[in-house]
Amino acid sequence: MSDATDDPDKPDPAFEAIRARMVRFFVINMVFLFAALMVVVGALVYKAMKKPANSAASPVLPADPAKATTLPIPAGAKLLGSAATADRVSLDVEFGDGSREIRVHDAATGVLVGRYRIAFE
């Protein structure tokens, strides 16, 4: 006389219900995890393939000397250095009294957009 609880081959119905629920939970979570991973990979590929509109390697400076812009430097000042980006030109200027400042100009128009005094301590 064997009882249903004594049979080792027959699983408990409550345990089977819990196991089926856990398997379903695992499958649903793996699908969501895979979808999230594909979104991240897609974003990385999109960002790697997209080219920037304005590249710092190719500044938009006037190539025609007739259209070149003159950048004013005060009388008696000495130009120590310069740098150019896509739309700005910066000049490191030393004045006659020994003070220095960085002057930032718009590359297309030559308009002074910023002055930064350098103070030595």
N, CA, C and O atoms as CSV, one atom per row, in Angstrom:
chain,resi,resn,atom,element,x,y,z
A,1,MET,N,N,0.810,-1.150,0.000
A,1,MET,CA,C,0.000,0.000,0.000
A,1,MET,C,C,0.877,1.245,0.000
A,1,MET,O,O,1.378,1.679,1.038
A,2,SER,N,N,1.042,1.785,-1.148
A,2,SER,CA,C,1.896,2.952,-1.242
A,2,SER,C,C,1.037,4.204,-1.277
A,2,SER,O,O,0.015,4.266,-1.960
A,3,ASP,N,N,1.474,5.180,-0.534
A,3,ASP,CA,C,0.778,6.457,-0.465
A,3,ASP,C,C,1.412,7.413,-1.481
A,3,ASP,O,O,2.553,7.193,-1.885
A,4,ALA,N,N,0.694,8.483,-1.911
A,4,ALA,CA,C,1.208,9.445,-2.892
A,4,ALA,C,C,2.378,10.229,-2.323
A,4,ALA,O,O,3.253,10.669,-3.069
A,5,THR,N,N,2.400,10.405,-1.030
A,5,THR,CA,C,3.506,11.143,-0.418
A,5,THR,C,C,4.730,10.277,-0.250
A,5,THR,O,O,5.836,10.793,-0.088
A,6,ASP,N,N,4.555,8.971,-0.287
A,6,ASP,CA,C,5.701,8.079,-0.128
A,6,ASP,C,C,6.404,7.795,-1.444
A,6,ASP,O,O,7.528,7.294,-1.427
A,7,ASP,N,N,5.791,8.093,-2.588
A,7,ASP,CA,C,6.373,7.787,-3.901
A,7,ASP,C,C,7.440,8.830,-4.228
A,7,ASP,O,O,7.094,9.999,-4.398
A,8,PRO,N,N,8.710,8.468,-4.325
A,8,PRO,CA,C,9.768,9.453,-4.603
A,8,PRO,C,C,9.748,9.942,-6.060
A,8,PRO,O,O,10.300,11.005,-6.341
A,9,ASP,N,N,9.139,9.213,-6.981
A,9,ASP,CA,C,9.115,9.629,-8.381
A,9,ASP,C,C,8.032,10.658,-8.677
A,9,ASP,O,O,8.133,11.371,-9.676
A,10,LYS,N,N,7.036,10.757,-7.875
A,10,LYS,CA,C,5.937,11.689,-8.111
A,10,LYS,C,C,6.224,12.989,-7.355
A,10,LYS,O,O,6.283,12.978,-6.125
A,11,PRO,N,N,6.406,14.132,-8.081
A,11,PRO,CA,C,6.703,15.401,-7.408
A,11,PRO,C,C,5.459,15.973,-6.728
A,11,PRO,O,O,4.323,15.665,-7.088
A,12,ASP,N,N,5.715,16.792,-5.760
A,12,ASP,CA,C,4.647,17.459,-5.019
A,12,ASP,C,C,4.000,18.495,-5.938
A,12,ASP,O,O,4.730,19.276,-6.549
A,13,PRO,N,N,2.664,18.548,-6.073
A,13,PRO,CA,C,2.013,19.517,-6.964
A,13,PRO,C,C,2.284,20.967,-6.564
A,13,PRO,O,O,2.404,21.822,-7.441
A,14,ALA,N,N,2.381,21.264,-5.297
A,14,ALA,CA,C,2.670,22.633,-4.867
A,14,ALA,C,C,4.086,23.029,-5.300
A,14,ALA,O,O,4.313,24.149,-5.755
A,15,PHE,N,N,5.021,22.110,-5.155
A,15,PHE,CA,C,6.392,22.385,-5.593
A,15,PHE,C,C,6.449,22.593,-7.102
A,15,PHE,O,O,7.163,23.483,-7.564
A,16,GLU,N,N,5.729,21.811,-7.872
A,16,GLU,CA,C,5.701,21.950,-9.335
A,16,GLU,C,C,5.121,23.295,-9.747
A,16,GLU,O,O,5.599,23.906,-10.704
A,17,ALA,N,N,4.097,23.765,-9.039
A,17,ALA,CA,C,3.507,25.070,-9.343
A,17,ALA,C,C,4.517,26.189,-9.086
A,17,ALA,O,O,4.636,27.123,-9.879
A,18,ILE,N,N,5.234,26.087,-7.978
A,18,ILE,CA,C,6.252,27.100,-7.660
A,18,ILE,C,C,7.392,27.043,-8.677
A,18,ILE,O,O,7.878,28.087,-9.112
A,19,ARG,N,N,7.821,25.850,-9.059
A,19,ARG,CA,C,8.903,25.715,-10.033
A,19,ARG,C,C,8.491,26.282,-11.388
A,19,ARG,O,O,9.287,26.956,-12.042
A,20,ALA,N,N,7.268,26.020,-11.813
A,20,ALA,CA,C,6.784,26.549,-13.092
A,20,ALA,C,C,6.730,28.080,-13.054
A,20,ALA,O,O,7.074,28.740,-14.034
A,21,ARG,N,N,6.294,28.644,-11.913
A,21,ARG,CA,C,6.250,30.089,-11.778
A,21,ARG,C,C,7.660,30.686,-11.808
A,21,ARG,O,O,7.864,31.739,-12.413
A,22,MET,N,N,8.615,30.048,-11.180
A,22,MET,CA,C,10.003,30.536,-11.173
A,22,MET,C,C,10.630,30.454,-12.569
A,22,MET,O,O,11.373,31.353,-12.962
A,23,VAL,N,N,10.341,29.397,-13.315
A,23,VAL,CA,C,10.859,29.276,-14.679
A,23,VAL,C,C,10.278,30.384,-15.551
A,23,VAL,O,O,10.998,30.997,-16.340
A,24,ARG,N,N,8.978,30.642,-15.412
A,24,ARG,CA,C,8.343,31.710,-16.185
A,24,ARG,C,C,8.953,33.063,-15.813
A,24,ARG,O,O,9.227,33.879,-16.693
A,25,PHE,N,N,9.166,33.304,-14.532
A,25,PHE,CA,C,9.788,34.542,-14.060
A,25,PHE,C,C,11.198,34.692,-14.633
A,25,PHE,O,O,11.576,35.780,-15.066
A,26,PHE,N,N,11.968,33.621,-14.640
A,26,PHE,CA,C,13.327,33.636,-15.182
A,26,PHE,C,C,13.324,33.962,-16.673
A,26,PHE,O,O,14.128,34.777,-17.126
A,27,VAL,N,N,12.438,33.343,-17.436
A,27,VAL,CA,C,12.384,33.570,-18.886
A,27,VAL,C,C,11.995,35.017,-19.188
A,27,VAL,O,O,12.596,35.648,-20.058
A,28,ILE,N,N,11.002,35.544,-18.483
A,28,ILE,CA,C,10.571,36.928,-18.712
A,28,ILE,C,C,11.706,37.894,-18.373
A,28,ILE,O,O,11.951,38.836,-19.127
A,29,ASN,N,N,12.391,37.682,-17.271
A,29,ASN,CA,C,13.500,38.568,-16.904
A,29,ASN,C,C,14.653,38.475,-17.894
A,29,ASN,O,O,15.285,39.490,-18.184
A,30,MET,N,N,14.942,37.313,-18.409
A,30,MET,CA,C,16.018,37.179,-19.400
A,30,MET,C,C,15.656,37.901,-20.695
A,30,MET,O,O,16.530,38.484,-21.337
A,31,VAL,N,N,14.397,37.874,-21.085
A,31,VAL,CA,C,13.972,38.604,-22.291
A,31,VAL,C,C,14.155,40.103,-22.088
A,31,VAL,O,O,14.666,40.791,-22.973
A,32,PHE,N,N,13.740,40.617,-20.925
A,32,PHE,CA,C,13.930,42.039,-20.644
A,32,PHE,C,C,15.407,42.411,-20.566
A,32,PHE,O,O,15.800,43.463,-21.070
A,33,LEU,N,N,16.215,41.586,-19.958
A,33,LEU,CA,C,17.645,41.851,-19.864
A,33,LEU,C,C,18.295,41.869,-21.241
A,33,LEU,O,O,19.133,42.726,-21.521
A,34,PHE,N,N,17.919,40.940,-22.090
A,34,PHE,CA,C,18.458,40.901,-23.453
A,34,PHE,C,C,18.029,42.140,-24.240
A,34,PHE,O,O,18.830,42.718,-24.975
A,35,ALA,N,N,16.757,42.550,-24.085
A,35,ALA,CA,C,16.276,43.753,-24.782
A,35,ALA,C,C,17.040,44.995,-24.308
A,35,ALA,O,O,17.417,45.835,-25.125
A,36,ALA,N,N,17.266,45.116,-23.012
A,36,ALA,CA,C,18.010,46.265,-22.489
A,36,ALA,C,C,19.449,46.264,-22.996
A,36,ALA,O,O,19.992,47.321,-23.318
A,37,LEU,N,N,20.061,45.107,-23.069
A,37,LEU,CA,C,21.418,45.000,-23.590
A,37,LEU,C,C,21.470,45.404,-25.062
A,37,LEU,O,O,22.419,46.064,-25.486
A,38,MET,N,N,20.475,45.021,-25.834
A,38,MET,CA,C,20.439,45.388,-27.251
A,38,MET,C,C,20.239,46.900,-27.423
A,38,MET,O,O,20.779,47.486,-28.361
A,39,VAL,N,N,19.482,47.525,-26.542
A,39,VAL,CA,C,19.309,48.979,-26.602
A,39,VAL,C,C,20.641,49.674,-26.349
A,39,VAL,O,O,20.983,50.627,-27.049
A,40,VAL,N,N,21.388,49.212,-25.365
A,40,VAL,CA,C,22.691,49.823,-25.057
A,40,VAL,C,C,23.663,49.617,-26.216
A,40,VAL,O,O,24.359,50.554,-26.607
A,41,VAL,N,N,23.720,48.424,-26.762
A,41,VAL,CA,C,24.613,48.150,-27.894
A,41,VAL,C,C,24.200,48.998,-29.098
A,41,VAL,O,O,25.057,49.540,-29.796
A,42,GLY,N,N,22.913,49.114,-29.340
A,42,GLY,CA,C,22.432,49.943,-30.446
A,42,GLY,C,C,22.807,51.403,-30.267
A,42,GLY,O,O,23.193,52.065,-31.230
A,43,ALA,N,N,22.699,51.914,-29.045
A,43,ALA,CA,C,23.078,53.305,-28.786
A,43,ALA,C,C,24.568,53.515,-29.001
A,43,ALA,O,O,24.975,54.539,-29.550
A,44,LEU,N,N,25.386,52.564,-28.577
A,44,LEU,CA,C,26.831,52.688,-28.786
A,44,LEU,C,C,27.197,52.647,-30.263
A,44,LEU,O,O,28.053,53.411,-30.711
A,45,VAL,N,N,26.566,51.776,-31.011
A,45,VAL,CA,C,26.836,51.696,-32.449
A,45,VAL,C,C,26.376,52.974,-33.139
A,45,VAL,O,O,27.075,53.493,-34.009
A,46,TYR,N,N,25.210,53.486,-32.762
A,46,TYR,CA,C,24.703,54.729,-33.356
A,46,TYR,C,C,25.660,55.885,-33.081
A,46,TYR,O,O,25.970,56.672,-33.975
A,47,LYS,N,N,26.125,55.980,-31.836
A,47,LYS,CA,C,27.031,57.074,-31.491
A,47,LYS,C,C,28.374,56.939,-32.212
A,47,LYS,O,O,28.975,57.943,-32.596
A,48,ALA,N,N,28.842,55.714,-32.396
A,48,ALA,CA,C,30.118,55.504,-33.080
A,48,ALA,C,C,30.009,55.810,-34.572
A,48,ALA,O,O,30.975,56.272,-35.180
A,49,MET,N,N,28.852,55.559,-35.160
A,49,MET,CA,C,28.682,55.777,-36.596
A,49,MET,C,C,28.335,57.225,-36.939
A,49,MET,O,O,28.591,57.670,-38.057
A,50,LYS,N,N,27.761,57.958,-35.999
A,50,LYS,CA,C,27.348,59.337,-36.255
A,50,LYS,C,C,28.570,60.246,-36.286
A,50,LYS,O,O,29.379,60.233,-35.359
A,51,LYS,N,N,28.704,61.023,-37.334
A,51,LYS,CA,C,29.833,61.946,-37.449
A,51,LYS,C,C,29.403,63.318,-36.935
A,51,LYS,O,O,28.280,63.750,-37.197
A,52,PRO,N,N,30.281,64.007,-36.209
A,52,PRO,CA,C,29.918,65.332,-35.695
A,52,PRO,C,C,29.796,66.346,-36.830
A,52,PRO,O,O,30.496,66.258,-37.839
A,53,ALA,N,N,28.898,67.304,-36.647
A,53,ALA,CA,C,28.669,68.324,-37.669
A,53,ALA,C,C,29.875,69.252,-37.790
A,53,ALA,O,O,30.335,69.535,-38.896
A,54,ASN,N,N,30.383,69.721,-36.660
A,54,ASN,CA,C,31.558,70.591,-36.652
A,54,ASN,C,C,32.697,69.848,-35.995
A,54,ASN,O,O,32.648,69.552,-34.801
A,55,SER,N,N,33.700,69.551,-36.751
A,55,SER,CA,C,34.857,68.849,-36.224
A,55,SER,C,C,35.931,69.857,-35.862
A,55,SER,O,O,36.160,70.821,-36.593
A,56,ALA,N,N,36.589,69.633,-34.735
A,56,ALA,CA,C,37.668,70.538,-34.325
A,56,ALA,C,C,38.887,70.372,-35.224
A,56,ALA,O,O,39.749,71.250,-35.261
A,57,ALA,N,N,38.969,69.256,-35.950
A,57,ALA,CA,C,40.104,69.029,-36.836
A,57,ALA,C,C,40.024,69.907,-38.080
A,57,ALA,O,O,41.050,70.195,-38.696
A,58,SER,N,N,38.827,70.335,-38.456
A,58,SER,CA,C,38.677,71.186,-39.635
A,58,SER,C,C,37.985,72.481,-39.227
A,58,SER,O,O,36.770,72.601,-39.385
A,59,PRO,N,N,38.731,73.454,-38.706
A,59,PRO,CA,C,38.110,74.699,-38.275
A,59,PRO,C,C,37.531,75.475,-39.440
A,59,PRO,O,O,37.986,75.351,-40.577
A,60,VAL,N,N,36.517,76.281,-39.140
A,60,VAL,CA,C,35.847,77.068,-40.161
A,60,VAL,C,C,36.504,78.447,-40.206
A,60,VAL,O,O,35.873,79.455,-39.887
A,61,LEU,N,N,37.738,78.481,-40.594
A,61,LEU,CA,C,38.447,79.745,-40.737
A,61,LEU,C,C,38.436,80.151,-42.204
A,61,LEU,O,O,38.412,79.285,-43.079
A,62,PRO,N,N,38.453,81.439,-42.490
A,62,PRO,CA,C,38.416,81.869,-43.887
A,62,PRO,C,C,39.664,81.409,-44.634
A,62,PRO,O,O,40.787,81.685,-44.213
A,63,ALA,N,N,39.460,80.714,-45.736
A,63,ALA,CA,C,40.567,80.215,-46.535
A,63,ALA,C,C,41.019,81.253,-47.558
A,63,ALA,O,O,42.170,81.231,-47.993
A,64,ASP,N,N,40.133,82.152,-47.941
A,64,ASP,CA,C,40.444,83.174,-48.933
A,64,ASP,C,C,41.118,84.361,-48.231
A,64,ASP,O,O,40.508,84.958,-47.344
A,65,PRO,N,N,42.348,84.720,-48.599
A,65,PRO,CA,C,43.016,85.852,-47.941
A,65,PRO,C,C,42.263,87.165,-48.091
A,65,PRO,O,O,42.396,88.052,-47.248
A,66,ALA,N,N,41.476,87.302,-49.150
A,66,ALA,CA,C,40.708,88.531,-49.327
A,66,ALA,C,C,39.612,88.643,-48.272
A,66,ALA,O,O,39.194,89.748,-47.927
A,67,LYS,N,N,39.145,87.510,-47.760
A,67,LYS,CA,C,38.090,87.506,-46.748
A,67,LYS,C,C,38.656,87.320,-45.348
A,67,LYS,O,O,37.888,87.159,-44.399
A,68,ALA,N,N,39.962,87.338,-45.193
A,68,ALA,CA,C,40.585,87.125,-43.886
A,68,ALA,C,C,40.198,88.260,-42.937
A,68,ALA,O,O,40.030,89.405,-43.356
A,69,THR,N,N,40.062,87.927,-41.669
A,69,THR,CA,C,39.665,88.886,-40.648
A,69,THR,C,C,40.908,89.384,-39.922
A,69,THR,O,O,41.815,88.602,-39.637
A,70,THR,N,N,40.958,90.675,-39.621
A,70,THR,CA,C,42.059,91.265,-38.870
A,70,THR,C,C,41.699,91.259,-37.396
A,70,THR,O,O,40.631,91.729,-37.002
A,71,LEU,N,N,42.600,90.724,-36.589
A,71,LEU,CA,C,42.392,90.706,-35.146
A,71,LEU,C,C,43.250,91.804,-34.526
A,71,LEU,O,O,44.476,91.770,-34.637
A,72,PRO,N,N,42.618,92.775,-33.875
A,72,PRO,CA,C,43.383,93.907,-33.329
A,72,PRO,C,C,44.162,93.540,-32.070
A,72,PRO,O,O,43.659,92.836,-31.194
A,73,ILE,N,N,45.399,94.031,-31.996
A,73,ILE,CA,C,46.238,93.910,-30.805
A,73,ILE,C,C,46.610,95.338,-30.409
A,73,ILE,O,O,47.021,96.125,-31.261
A,74,PRO,N,N,46.473,95.676,-29.142
A,74,PRO,CA,C,46.779,97.046,-28.717
A,74,PRO,C,C,48.229,97.441,-29.040
A,74,PRO,O,O,49.117,96.590,-29.090
A,75,ALA,N,N,48.448,98.716,-29.254
A,75,ALA,CA,C,49.778,99.224,-29.569
A,75,ALA,C,C,50.721,98.971,-28.395
A,75,ALA,O,O,50.347,99.180,-27.241
A,76,GLY,N,N,51.930,98.526,-28.683
A,76,GLY,CA,C,52.933,98.253,-27.667
A,76,GLY,C,C,52.797,96.861,-27.061
A,76,GLY,O,O,53.587,96.497,-26.190
A,77,ALA,N,N,51.819,96.078,-27.498
A,77,ALA,CA,C,51.634,94.729,-26.958
A,77,ALA,C,C,52.395,93.731,-27.812
A,77,ALA,O,O,52.649,93.971,-28.993
A,78,LYS,N,N,52.753,92.616,-27.207
A,78,LYS,CA,C,53.500,91.578,-27.905
A,78,LYS,C,C,52.668,90.299,-27.890
A,78,LYS,O,O,52.134,89.910,-26.851
A,79,LEU,N,N,52.561,89.647,-29.050
A,79,LEU,CA,C,51.810,88.402,-29.169
A,79,LEU,C,C,52.715,87.249,-28.744
A,79,LEU,O,O,53.762,87.019,-29.350
A,80,LEU,N,N,52.304,86.522,-27.693
A,80,LEU,CA,C,53.098,85.412,-27.183
A,80,LEU,C,C,52.661,84.064,-27.753
A,80,LEU,O,O,53.463,83.134,-27.838
A,81,GLY,N,N,51.395,83.959,-28.142
A,81,GLY,CA,C,50.895,82.692,-28.661
A,81,GLY,C,C,49.477,82.838,-29.155
A,81,GLY,O,O,48.801,83.828,-28.874
A,82,SER,N,N,49.033,81.837,-29.897
A,82,SER,CA,C,47.661,81.851,-30.411
A,82,SER,C,C,47.170,80.421,-30.551
A,82,SER,O,O,47.954,79.474,-30.617
A,83,ALA,N,N,45.845,80.293,-30.593
A,83,ALA,CA,C,45.204,78.996,-30.788
A,83,ALA,C,C,43.886,79.232,-31.499
A,83,ALA,O,O,43.237,80.258,-31.298
A,84,ALA,N,N,43.488,78.271,-32.338
A,84,ALA,CA,C,42.236,78.405,-33.087
A,84,ALA,C,C,41.407,77.146,-32.931
A,84,ALA,O,O,41.937,76.035,-32.905
A,85,THR,N,N,40.100,77.333,-32.828
A,85,THR,CA,C,39.148,76.225,-32.838
A,85,THR,C,C,38.192,76.459,-33.990
A,85,THR,O,O,38.465,77.287,-34.860
A,86,ALA,N,N,37.094,75.757,-34.012
A,86,ALA,CA,C,36.155,75.845,-35.126
A,86,ALA,C,C,35.580,77.243,-35.283
A,86,ALA,O,O,35.349,77.684,-36.409
A,87,ASP,N,N,35.340,77.956,-34.178
A,87,ASP,CA,C,34.716,79.272,-34.303
A,87,ASP,C,C,35.364,80.341,-33.423
A,87,ASP,O,O,34.846,81.454,-33.335
A,88,ARG,N,N,36.470,80.029,-32.780
A,88,ARG,CA,C,37.140,80.997,-31.916
A,88,ARG,C,C,38.646,81.013,-32.181
A,88,ARG,O,O,39.242,80.006,-32.561
A,89,VAL,N,N,39.238,82.185,-31.968
A,89,VAL,CA,C,40.689,82.354,-32.026
A,89,VAL,C,C,41.096,83.019,-30.724
A,89,VAL,O,O,40.534,84.045,-30.343
A,90,SER,N,N,42.073,82.435,-30.040
A,90,SER,CA,C,42.536,83.043,-28.792
A,90,SER,C,C,43.979,83.499,-28.972
A,90,SER,O,O,44.799,82.813,-29.582
A,91,LEU,N,N,44.259,84.663,-28.429
A,91,LEU,CA,C,45.586,85.277,-28.527
A,91,LEU,C,C,46.119,85.502,-27.119
A,91,LEU,O,O,45.415,86.041,-26.265
A,92,ASP,N,N,47.361,85.092,-26.873
A,92,ASP,CA,C,48.041,85.360,-25.614
A,92,ASP,C,C,48.878,86.612,-25.840
A,92,ASP,O,O,49.846,86.595,-26.600
A,93,VAL,N,N,48.494,87.705,-25.169
A,93,VAL,CA,C,49.104,89.018,-25.412
A,93,VAL,C,C,49.794,89.511,-24.147
A,93,VAL,O,O,49.243,89.423,-23.050
A,94,GLU,N,N,51.029,90.041,-24.317
A,94,GLU,CA,C,51.743,90.673,-23.208
A,94,GLU,C,C,51.836,92.162,-23.501
A,94,GLU,O,O,52.267,92.570,-24.580
A,95,PHE,N,N,51.424,92.974,-22.522
A,95,PHE,CA,C,51.424,94.427,-22.699
A,95,PHE,C,C,52.769,95.019,-22.265
A,95,PHE,O,O,53.594,94.327,-21.668
A,96,GLY,N,N,52.979,96.277,-22.563
A,96,GLY,CA,C,54.238,96.955,-22.259
A,96,GLY,C,C,54.561,96.984,-20.780
A,96,GLY,O,O,55.736,97.007,-20.411
A,97,ASP,N,N,53.539,96.983,-19.910
A,97,ASP,CA,C,53.785,97.033,-18.470
A,97,ASP,C,C,54.035,95.639,-17.874
A,97,ASP,O,O,54.199,95.513,-16.660
A,98,GLY,N,N,54.067,94.598,-18.710
A,98,GLY,CA,C,54.355,93.240,-18.253
A,98,GLY,C,C,53.121,92.406,-17.948
A,98,GLY,O,O,53.230,91.203,-17.708
A,99,SER,N,N,51.947,93.031,-17.954
A,99,SER,CA,C,50.726,92.261,-17.700
A,99,SER,C,C,50.364,91.459,-18.944
A,99,SER,O,O,50.723,91.812,-20.067
A,100,ARG,N,N,49.628,90.351,-18.702
A,100,ARG,CA,C,49.235,89.480,-19.806
A,100,ARG,C,C,47.740,89.253,-19.771
A,100,ARG,O,O,47.104,89.328,-18.719
A,101,GLU,N,N,47.190,88.973,-20.944
A,101,GLU,CA,C,45.790,88.589,-21.022
A,101,GLU,C,C,45.570,87.692,-22.232
A,101,GLU,O,O,46.321,87.725,-23.207
A,102,ILE,N,N,44.520,86.895,-22.135
A,102,ILE,CA,C,44.109,86.041,-23.254
A,102,ILE,C,C,42.893,86.711,-23.865
A,102,ILE,O,O,41.906,86.975,-23.177
A,103,ARG,N,N,42.965,86.980,-25.134
A,103,ARG,CA,C,41.867,87.636,-25.855
A,103,ARG,C,C,41.240,86.613,-26.791
A,103,ARG,O,O,41.933,86.012,-27.612
A,104,VAL,N,N,39.936,86.416,-26.670
A,104,VAL,CA,C,39.214,85.444,-27.491
A,104,VAL,C,C,38.367,86.202,-28.494
A,104,VAL,O,O,37.563,87.060,-28.131
A,105,HIS,N,N,38.563,85.867,-29.781
A,105,HIS,CA,C,37.856,86.537,-30.882
A,105,HIS,C,C,37.013,85.519,-31.644
A,105,HIS,O,O,37.353,84.338,-31.715
A,106,ASP,N,N,35.912,85.997,-32.210
A,106,ASP,CA,C,35.125,85.174,-33.121
A,106,ASP,C,C,35.936,85.019,-34.403
A,106,ASP,O,O,36.435,86.010,-34.937
A,107,ALA,N,N,36.077,83.795,-34.905
A,107,ALA,CA,C,36.941,83.544,-36.065
A,107,ALA,C,C,36.385,84.148,-37.338
A,107,ALA,O,O,37.157,84.587,-38.191
A,108,ALA,N,N,35.084,84.185,-37.491
A,108,ALA,CA,C,34.505,84.677,-38.741
A,108,ALA,C,C,34.470,86.194,-38.813
A,108,ALA,O,O,34.716,86.769,-39.873
A,109,THR,N,N,34.167,86.854,-37.689
A,109,THR,CA,C,33.992,88.307,-37.725
A,109,THR,C,C,35.142,89.078,-37.096
A,109,THR,O,O,35.311,90.263,-37.386
A,110,GLY,N,N,35.933,88.445,-36.248
A,110,GLY,CA,C,37.020,89.131,-35.564
A,110,GLY,C,C,36.572,89.894,-34.330
A,110,GLY,O,O,37.385,90.588,-33.720
A,111,VAL,N,N,35.319,89.791,-33.945
A,111,VAL,CA,C,34.789,90.506,-32.787
A,111,VAL,C,C,35.360,89.897,-31.507
A,111,VAL,O,O,35.428,88.676,-31.362
A,112,LEU,N,N,35.766,90.759,-30.591
A,112,LEU,CA,C,36.297,90.315,-29.308
A,112,LEU,C,C,35.135,89.787,-28.467
A,112,LEU,O,O,34.193,90.524,-28.175
A,113,VAL,N,N,35.200,88.519,-28.080
A,113,VAL,CA,C,34.119,87.916,-27.295
A,113,VAL,C,C,34.524,87.656,-25.850
A,113,VAL,O,O,33.663,87.371,-25.018
A,114,GLY,N,N,35.799,87.747,-25.534
A,114,GLY,CA,C,36.210,87.545,-24.155
A,114,GLY,C,C,37.635,87.986,-23.910
A,114,GLY,O,O,38.504,87.848,-24.772
A,115,ARG,N,N,37.870,88.532,-22.691
A,115,ARG,CA,C,39.218,88.931,-22.268
A,115,ARG,C,C,39.477,88.344,-20.903
A,115,ARG,O,O,38.654,88.483,-19.998
A,116,TYR,N,N,40.602,87.696,-20.743
A,116,TYR,CA,C,40.949,87.044,-19.487
A,116,TYR,C,C,42.322,87.541,-19.057
A,116,TYR,O,O,43.328,87.210,-19.685
A,117,ARG,N,N,42.369,88.322,-18.008
A,117,ARG,CA,C,43.639,88.826,-17.479
A,117,ARG,C,C,44.332,87.693,-16.730
A,117,ARG,O,O,43.691,86.921,-16.018
A,118,ILE,N,N,45.637,87.604,-16.898
A,118,ILE,CA,C,46.438,86.602,-16.209
A,118,ILE,C,C,47.169,87.305,-15.079
A,118,ILE,O,O,47.956,88.222,-15.312
A,119,ALA,N,N,46.904,86.867,-13.850
A,119,ALA,CA,C,47.522,87.477,-12.665
A,119,ALA,C,C,48.500,86.485,-12.079
A,119,ALA,O,O,48.117,85.370,-11.726
A,120,PHE,N,N,49.744,86.872,-11.972
A,120,PHE,CA,C,50.781,86.017,-11.383
A,120,PHE,C,C,50.828,86.302,-9.890
A,120,PHE,O,O,50.847,87.458,-9.467
A,121,GLU,N,N,50.847,85.242,-9.100
A,121,GLU,CA,C,50.857,85.416,-7.632
A,121,GLU,C,C,52.218,85.077,-7.075
A,121,GLU,O,O,52.428,85.160,-5.865
